[in-house]
Amino acid sequence: MAVVPGRLQGKVAIVTGAGRGIGQATGMRFAQEGAHVVVAEIDREVVFRAAEDMSRVGAEALAYPIDIGDIDQINQMVSDVVARFGKIDILVNNAGLSEKAAFLEMTPEQWDTLQRVNQRGVFFCLQAVAKQMVAQIPDAVKQAGRAEGSHGKVINISSIAGRRGRADALHYSVSKAAVITITQGSAMALAPYGINVNAICPSVVPTRMWDNLDKAMGGANGLPPGEWYRRRVERIPFKRPGTAEQIAAMCAFLSSDEGDYITGQTYNVDGGSELN
Ligand SMILES: NC(=O)c1ccc[n+]([C@@H]2O[C@H](COP(=O)([O-])OP(=O)(O)OC[C@H]3O[C@@H](n4cnc5c(N)ncnc54)[C@H](O)[C@@H]3O)[C@@H](O)[C@H]2O)c1
């Protein structure tokens, strides 16, 4: 878990949803290891503060307010980041929405809202960044159709909810299963260029996402605050939640040279919740 100073020295990393939670911890870890971090975040209340905090511990960090569900904004971000830093080395596709919704009551609006960010946003952000990563590769490497070493790293944040269909949040489950499939397909498409694409599945990491779920689910079931969350944690084999820093550590490893020979994989960082 220890920070490895200089491991990501000089790298340029876009982390979506980096204003809080897992994305913020990942941006902070990248900054501590020497990367320039682009905090790509929709919430203006947190985006500037997060970038300032990252700048304090490491290299220059850029606050970039963006809605990752909007493809024009994604394309603009890629071009602005290249204008500022000259390249993109790492993308962490972390921004995501979560909610519970009973199967029989799910509305088309609920379905579409989640897919727009969790699935469509992830794919088109990956595609736009991959185009830039490919453009950065020397022509000789492209013509050979094989690359020595890595020419870019992409980490997609899925969820153990993407490992099997969840009755109480099928739209979320589907969006996170899509992230795993997107990871596999894009890893194969980008392997000839030496671009690595992998995914991580957290289980329970206490962030605002879980505060909201606890309020909604605990409230609906007449439970006191925190009780629904506590019961969920009890179902984890380790009987404790994960931390945003543990997910960040995995992101840093996969983004570093140590991850050069890993692609197309999905890693559960989940206290033993899933065994696949
Ligand atoms: N916390 C967990 O236990 C857990 C478990 C499994 C998977 N995940 C996944 O991890 C990722 C991060 O979750 P978290 O727990 O840190 O959540 P969080 O709600 O604390 O943080 C998510 C961040 O993404 C931002 N965001 C949302 N929509 C966006 C958009 N359209 N464009 C740009 N930014 C946007 C939010 O403003 C927020 O800052 C999500 O993809 C989530 O599905 C989390």
The ligand as an SDF file (V2000), in Angstrom:
LIG
                    3D

 44 48  0  0  0  0  0  0  0  0999 V2000
  -17.9870    2.9580   -3.1860 N   0  0  0  0  0  0  0  0  0  0  0  0
  -18.1730    1.6840   -3.4710 C   0  0  0  0  0  0  0  0  0  0  0  0
  -18.3790    0.8490   -2.6020 O   0  0  0  0  0  0  0  0  0  0  0  0
  -18.1370    1.2140   -4.9040 C   0  0  0  0  0  0  0  0  0  0  0  0
  -18.3250   -0.1480   -5.1420 C   0  0  0  0  0  0  0  0  0  0  0  0
  -18.2620   -0.6170   -6.4520 C   0  0  0  0  0  0  0  0  0  0  0  0
  -18.0080    0.2700   -7.4870 C   0  0  0  0  0  0  0  0  0  0  0  0
  -17.8570    1.5930   -7.2350 N   0  0  0  0  0  0  0  0  0  0  0  0
  -17.6220    2.4830   -8.3650 C   0  0  0  0  0  0  0  0  0  0  0  0
  -16.5350    3.3290   -8.0830 O   0  0  0  0  0  0  0  0  0  0  0  0
  -16.6940    4.5710   -8.7620 C   0  0  0  0  0  0  0  0  0  0  0  0
  -16.5210    5.7180   -7.7640 C   0  0  0  0  0  0  0  0  0  0  0  0
  -17.5000    5.5910   -6.7720 O   0  0  0  0  0  0  0  0  0  0  0  0
  -17.4530    6.3520   -5.3520 P   0  0  0  0  0  0  0  0  0  0  0  0
  -17.9370    5.3860   -4.3530 O   0  0  0  0  0  0  0  0  0  0  0  0
  -16.1590    7.0200   -5.1820 O   0  0  0  0  0  0  0  0  0  0  0  0
  -18.6320    7.3800   -5.5970 O   0  0  0  0  0  0  0  0  0  0  0  0
  -18.7940    8.9330   -5.2280 P   0  0  0  0  0  0  0  0  0  0  0  0
  -20.2160    9.2360   -5.4700 O   0  0  0  0  0  0  0  0  0  0  0  0
  -18.1980    9.2050   -3.8980 O   0  0  0  0  0  0  0  0  0  0  0  0
  -17.8920    9.6290   -6.3450 O   0  0  0  0  0  0  0  0  0  0  0  0
  -18.2500    9.6250   -7.6990 C   0  0  0  0  0  0  0  0  0  0  0  0
  -17.7850   10.9240   -8.3180 C   0  0  0  0  0  0  0  0  0  0  0  0
  -18.1400   10.9070   -9.7050 O   0  0  0  0  0  0  0  0  0  0  0  0
  -18.6800   12.1740  -10.0360 C   0  0  0  0  0  0  0  0  0  0  0  0
  -19.5570   12.0820  -11.2010 N   0  0  0  0  0  0  0  0  0  0  0  0
  -20.7970   11.5450  -11.2340 C   0  0  0  0  0  0  0  0  0  0  0  0
  -21.3270   11.6910  -12.4550 N   0  0  0  0  0  0  0  0  0  0  0  0
  -20.3990   12.3160  -13.2120 C   0  0  0  0  0  0  0  0  0  0  0  0
  -20.3800   12.7700  -14.5550 C   0  0  0  0  0  0  0  0  0  0  0  0
  -21.4400   12.6170  -15.3550 N   0  0  0  0  0  0  0  0  0  0  0  0
  -19.2690   13.3690  -15.0100 N   0  0  0  0  0  0  0  0  0  0  0  0
  -18.1940   13.5730  -14.1980 C   0  0  0  0  0  0  0  0  0  0  0  0
  -18.1740   13.1890  -12.9050 N   0  0  0  0  0  0  0  0  0  0  0  0
  -19.2690   12.5700  -12.4200 C   0  0  0  0  0  0  0  0  0  0  0  0
  -19.4300   12.5960   -8.7840 C   0  0  0  0  0  0  0  0  0  0  0  0
  -19.7140   13.9830   -8.7530 O   0  0  0  0  0  0  0  0  0  0  0  0
  -18.4860   12.1290   -7.6870 C   0  0  0  0  0  0  0  0  0  0  0  0
  -17.5560   13.1230   -7.3260 O   0  0  0  0  0  0  0  0  0  0  0  0
  -18.0830    4.5220   -9.4010 C   0  0  0  0  0  0  0  0  0  0  0  0
  -17.9610    4.1620  -10.7560 O   0  0  0  0  0  0  0  0  0  0  0  0
  -18.7780    3.4240   -8.6290 C   0  0  0  0  0  0  0  0  0  0  0  0
  -19.8040    2.8100   -9.3650 O   0  0  0  0  0  0  0  0  0  0  0  0
  -17.9120    2.0840   -5.9690 C   0  0  0  0  0  0  0  0  0  0  0  0
  1  2  1  0
  2  3  2  0
  2  4  1  0
  4  5  1  0
  4 44  2  0
  5  6  2  0
  6  7  1  0
  7  8  2  0
  8  9  1  0
  8 44  1  0
  9 10  1  0
  9 42  1  0
 10 11  1  0
 11 12  1  0
 11 40  1  0
 12 13  1  0
 13 14  1  0
 14 15  2  0
 14 16  1  0
 14 17  1  0
 17 18  1  0
 18 19  2  0
 18 20  1  0
 18 21  1  0
 21 22  1  0
 22 23  1  0
 23 24  1  0
 23 38  1  0
 24 25  1  0
 25 26  1  0
 25 36  1  0
 26 27  1  0
 26 35  1  0
 27 28  2  0
 28 29  1  0
 29 30  1  0
 29 35  2  0
 30 31  1  0
 30 32  2  0
 32 33  1  0
 33 34  2  0
 34 35  1  0
 36 37  1  0
 36 38  1  0
 38 39  1  0
 40 41  1  0
 40 42  1  0
 42 43  1  0
M  CHG  2   8   1  16  -1
M  END
$$$$
